[in-house]
Amino acid sequence: MSAPAASEDPEPCRTCQEFDLAEAVARSERDGSRETDARVLRRRHVEAEHAGVSPTSARRAP
């Protein structure tokens, strides 16, 4: 058997997913302040925990 290909997507980060969900919920509730908070917290998390590189490729463009 061969090793997995290096081009496979990394395991999604649960914390990143939770911030994405919080942002989506805030957007659906038209709560711009909470939406911004979720975006800022996710960005800070990515910088601190993932060396500034988002671990999920499914992140949508703004």
N, C-alpha and C positions, 0 to 999 in steps of 0.2 A: 504494500500500500504506500501511496505517496503522501507527503505532508500537505496540509491545506495550502491553497494558493495565497500568496501575500496580498493579492488584490481584494480579498474578501473584506466586507465591511466589519469594523470593530464592533464589539458588543455594545449596544446602546447603554448609556448611563441613565440609571433610574432618576437621579436628581435632575439631570437635564430634561428628561421627559416630564417630570413633575412641574418644572418651571414652564415648559412649553404648554402643558395642559392649563396651568394657572393663567397664562397669557391668553389662551384661546377662550377660556371661560370668561375672563374679564372683558375680552373683546365682544363676546356674544351678549354680555350684559351692558355693553357700552360704558364700561368703567375705565376710562382712559388712564386714570392714576394707577389703578391696580395693574393694568396692562403694562404700563411703563415700568412699574416696580418689578414685575416678573421678568421683563427683558433685562433690566439692569442686574438683578440678582443672578440670572442665568449667565450673563456675560462675566460677572465677577467669579462665579463658580468655575466657568470654563478656564479663565485665566489662572485661577489658583490650583485647580485639580487636573487640568488637561494641558497645561503649558500653552494655553492660548489657542489650541486647536480643537475645534468641536468634534466630539467622538461620534456624532451621528450625521450621516449624510442626508437624512430625510428632512433636515431643517429647511423650512420653507424660506423663500426670499421675502423681505418686507414689502 
